[in-house]
Amino acid sequence: MSTRPMVSADELEEIDLASPILHAEYELDAVFRHLRANRPMYWQQPRGEQPGFWVISRYADVNEVYKDKAHFTTENGNALATLLTGGDSASGAMLAVTDGVRHHQVRNLLSKGFSPQMLELIANSLRETVDGLLLAALDRGECDAARDISAKVPLGAICDLLEIPQTDREYLLGLTAHAWSTDYADEPPEESWVAKNEILLYFSKLLKERRGGDRDDMVSLVANCRIDGHPLNAAEQIANCYGLMIGGDETGRHAITGTVLALIENPDQWRALKNGDVDLKTATEEALRWTVPSLHGGRKATGDVVINGQQIKAGEVVSVWISSANRDETVFDAADEFKLARTPNKHFTFAYGSHYCLGHHLGRMEVYAVLDGLRRLVGDLEQIGEERWIYSSILHGMSSLPIKITA
């Protein structure tokens, strides 16, 4: 039901791939097909005061950048929104924008919070949450899949991991939804900054409450851990709780909404899911490949390097487009088709290399739980209103998807 116009390859030099409006209001499949085939190492010229940057679209080249820790860093930011505007204020503190030894130390520490016991508890909680949301929607006969289902599934999982009090969860959901995206093209940028700062302030208080305690949640782990005998500093503690909250909520939320839309638009795949013709784990991977909750990743070159015959100079900004690499025809058979039985399926939805998404377990569990719930409880899905895409240059998803849902 989408009416978004398709941007043609002829318009490449006129568009700005760092523009949230472009990604919300237009389809870019033709542009990225052209780039993969003809200009895989594309330099987007400066737009006004905005610096130029590299656009890398092929799977193999994206893979090279992700692997190359010697020539690329995230410490100036890991997305165009920060890389092109002076860097990330959490650099060197938050795991996603930290490299080197400190990155390794903090990653090993945070990984302990994803224990098998915790993941099993979350899996059980997810099944209950999804069933409850779907049954409530079935009672009404219609719902907004983005607001009534997708927004609430990942929220429960990440809040369970962090042991966020139930009374605070809806408040945090409202903040995370505006930290890196907006629902409107003309929303003032101050809204985003206020949301980010409110999240930081919230975790500052929660960390203070849990310091010195004996709880085993992720916030307590961050508050009380030691690396080489020293605690994380205050900036590291707050920034990493913020990173876990944003990453844990946004990826799963947009993947779930996108999956519901894909099932509606591909009735043969909906039947395959309902009939049990596809393995749920395999289907989960295709849902993640197809929906691409994060459009791109960003790096800055720390030294001159050649990728696919093209020299990238030290200091230049590089963007690797997951949304393009996940549709690379040389890697994925019938790449532009949604095929729940697809295997192998080595997509880049959770990135690759040292910055492979720490919360990938949660993201997979969330999508799996929704596919499982849909298969068991729902008879049919129908879109009954136009979807609304969020305004963001990095996140890809919807703020609204009205559907009719029957048992």
N, C-alpha and C positions, 0 to 999 in steps of 0.2 A: 504493500500500500504506500510505500515511500514515493514521494514525488521529487526527491532531490535530483537536480540536473547533473549530468555527467560532464566533467571537465575533459576536454579533448587534449591530445598531446600537442596540438598546435598552440595551445594557450600556456604552455609550460613556462615560458620566460615572463609571463605576466602575473602568474600567481605567486603567493608566498606560502611555502610549505610550513612555515612557523606560525601561520595564522589560525587561531581557534575557529574563526568564522568559516574559513575554507573547509575545515574538517567536519563541522557541524552541518553545513548547508549544501555541500556538494559531494558527489561520488568521484573518487580519484583512481578507480581501477584502471582506466585507459591510460592515465598519466604514468602509473607505475609499470604497466606492461611495456610502454614505450621506453621508460628508463631502463628496465631490465634488459631489453633487447638491444638498445642503441646507445644509451648513455649511463651505464651502471655506476660510473664515478662522476656524478654531476655536481658541478659547483654552482650553487645558487648565489647570484650576485647580491651585493648589499641592497637593501630596500630602505631608502631614506637613511635614517641614523642606525638602522639595524645592520650588523655586520653580515658578511657572506659566510656560507658554511657548506660543507660537503654533504651530499645526499647519496647514501650507499644503499642500493636496492636489491642486489643479488644475494642469494642465500650464502654462496661460498665466500663472498667478500664480507658480509656481515659476520660470518663465522671467524674470519681472519682478524677482524677488529676486536671481537669479543675475546679472542685467545691472547692477543698481543698486549701483555701487561707492560712490556718494555717501552712501548711507544705511545700508549694511550692511558689517560687517567680520568677518573670521575671526580677528582677533587676540586674541579672548577664547576661542577654540576654534572648531572646525568640526564639532562633533558634540555631542549633548545630554550625553554622558557627561562632557565637560569643561566645557561651558557652564553646567551646573547645579551644578557643584561647585567653582566658584572660578576657572576659567580653565585654559588650557593652559600648562604650564611651558616649552614650546618656542616660545611666542609671540614673534614678531619674529626668530626664528632659523630655524625650519623653513619651507620655502616654503609649505606648505599653510596655515599660520597666520601668514602675513606679508602685509601689503598695501602699497599705495603704491609709491613709487619703488624701495624695496629689493626688493619682490616682483618687479618688472619686471627689475631687474638680475640677481637670482639665477636667475630663470626662464630668461632669455636665456643665462646661463652653463651651466646644467644641460642645456639643449636641445642644446648642442654635443656632449654625450655620446651622443646618439641619432643618430649620423651614418648615412648610407645604407650605408656599408661595414659598420658595426657591426651594423645591423639585418639586413643580408643574412647575416652570419655567424651571428647568432642564429636566423634563419629556418631555415638549414641544420641547425643544431644541434637545433632544436626537432623537425624532421622525424625525425631519427635517434633522439632521445629518445622521442618518441611511439611510433614504430614498435617500438622495443625494449620499451617498457612493455606495449604491446598484445600483442606476440608472446609475451612472458613470461606474460601473463594467459591468452592462448589455450592455451598449453601446460598450464596448471593447470586450465583449464576454468571457473574462477570466481575472483573477486577482490573486494576492497573498492574500488570506483571512487574513493572519496574519498581513501583512504590510499595505494593502490597506483598510481593514475594521476594524479588531480588534484593531489595534494600534491607530486608530483615534476616535473610539467611546468613550472609557473611558476618553481619554485625554480631549475631549470637556467637559464632565460632571464635572470632577474634576477642570478643569481650569475655568469653569463657577462658581463653588462654591467658588474658591479662587480669582475670577476675575483677572486671568492672562491675560495680553494684548495679542491679537491675534498674534502679531508679535513675541512673545516669545514662543509660544506653541510648535512649531516643535523643537526648541532648547531644551526645557525641555523634550520632548519625547525622544530625542536622549540620554539624560542623564539618565532618569529613566530606560530605557531599559538595561543599563549597570551597574546600581548601585548594583543589587543583582543577576545578572545572566550575562552570556556571550554567544556569538554565537559560540565560538570555544573552544576546549579543552585546547589549548595551549596559550590562551589569557593571557597576563601578569596580575597579580593581581593589579598592579598599575592602570590599566584602571578603575577598580571598585572604587578604592579610589579617583581617579581624578573626576569621575562622581559624587560620593557622596559629595565631597567637593565643586564642582561647584554648585550643588543644594543648599547646605547650604549657599554659598556665595550669590546666587541669592535671596534667601528669606531674608537674612540679609539686602540687599539693599531695597527690596520691603517693608519689615516691617518698615524700617526707613522712607520711602516715605509716608506710611499710618498712621504713628503715629500722633495722634492729629487731624485726619480727622473725617468726619462724615459718611463715607461709611458703608454699612451693609454687606460686604462680609466677608468671614471667616478670611482672613489675617488681615483685620481691626479689627475684633473681638478680635483676638489674640493680636494684637498690642496695643489695648486700654482698655482691660478688667482689672478688679480688683478682687482679691480674698482676702476677709477680709481687703479691703482697699489698698491692695498692688498689683502692676502690676506683671505679670509673668516676671521672669528675662530673660535676653537676650538669654541664652542657652535654656530655656523652649520655648520661642517664636519661635526660629529658628528650634529647633528639632521637634516641633509639626507641623509646616508647612511642613517640610520635610516628616514627617510621614504620613500626610494627602495626600501629593502628591504621594508618593510611593505606599501607600495602595490603594489609589483611582484609580491609573492607572494600576498597575500590576494585581490585582485580576480580574477585569473585562476583561482586555485584553486577558488573557490566558483562561478564562472561555468561551469567545466568540469563539476563534479559536477552542478550544476543542469541543464546541457545533457544529460548522460547520462540523468538521471531524466526529463526532458521527452521525450526520444526513446523511452524505454520506455513512457511513459504516452500517447504519441501515435504509434501504429504507422503511421498514414498518412504522417506526416512522416519517420519512419525509412525507409519505402519510397521516399519522394521523394528523400531523401538518397542512399540506396543506388543508385537507378536513374539518378542524375545529372540529375534533373529540376529541381534548384535550383542556382543559382550559389553557390559556397562563401563568397564575400564577403558576399552577401546573407544567407545562412544564418547567418553569424557575427553580423551585426547583430541578427537576431532572437533568437539565443541570448543576446546581451548584454542586449537589452531585457527578455526574459522572466525571466532569472535574478536580476537586480537584486542584485549582490554587495554594494552599499552601499545600505542602506535609506533613509537620509536624509542631508541635509547641514545644517549648523547655522551660524547667523549671529547677531550682536548688532546691534541697530539703533543707529546713531550719531546719529540725529536723527529727529524726527517725520516720518512718511511715510504716505501712503495707498496701499494695495494692494487692488484690487478693492472699492473703496468703504469699506474698513475702515482706521481709523487705527491705526498701530503707533507706539508712543511710544519715544523715545530710551531706550536701556538695556534694552529688552525682548528676550528671547531668541526667536528665530524658527527653526523647523525646517521644511525643505522636503522633502517625502516623494517621493523618486524612485520608490519602490515603487508609489505611487499615480499619479504623473504618467505613468509608463510604461504604465499601463493606462487612461488617460483616454479615454473613449468618444468624446469630441468631436474627438480627434486621430487615434486609431488605430482603423481599421475592425476590428470583431470583436476588440476589445482583449484579451478574456479567452481568446483562442485562440492557440495556438502555431503560427505559420505561417512556415516557413522562407523562403518566397518573398516575404515582406512587403516592399513598397516603395511610397512612401518610408518611412523608419524613423528619424526624428530623435529617438531616445531620450535620456534624461538619465543613462544609466549612468555616463558619465565626467564628469558635471556639465556646466557651460556657463559661458561668460564667461572672466574673467581666471584663474579657478581650474580651468579645464578640465584634466582629468587629464594630467599630463606624460607618464605612461607608457602612454597609450592605444594607441600602436603595439604595445607588448608584449602588452597584454591582447588586442588583436584577433588578433595573430599566434599566440598560445597557443591560443585557441579555434579559429581556422582550422586549425591543425595537428592538433588532436584530431578535428575534423569530417572532415578529409581522411584521417586514419589510419583512422577508423571506416569510412569509405566504402570504402577500398581493402582493408582487412584483415579486417573483422569481418562475419560473416554474420547473427548475431542477438544480442540483448541481452535479459536477463530479470532482474527484481528477485527475489531469493531471501530477503530479510530486510528488516525494517523499517529505514528510514533514521533516523539520529540527527541532529537539528538542533543547531547550536551556540547557545550562550547569549551573545547580544550585542544591544545596542540599535542598533548601526549596521551590523554585518556580517550578511549573510544567506547561509547555506550549511549544509553538512552536514559532520559529522566522520566519518560512516560511511554507506556505501551498498553493501550486499552485492549482487553481481550474478553471474549465470551468463553466460559469454561464449563464443560458438562461432565457428569460422572459416567 
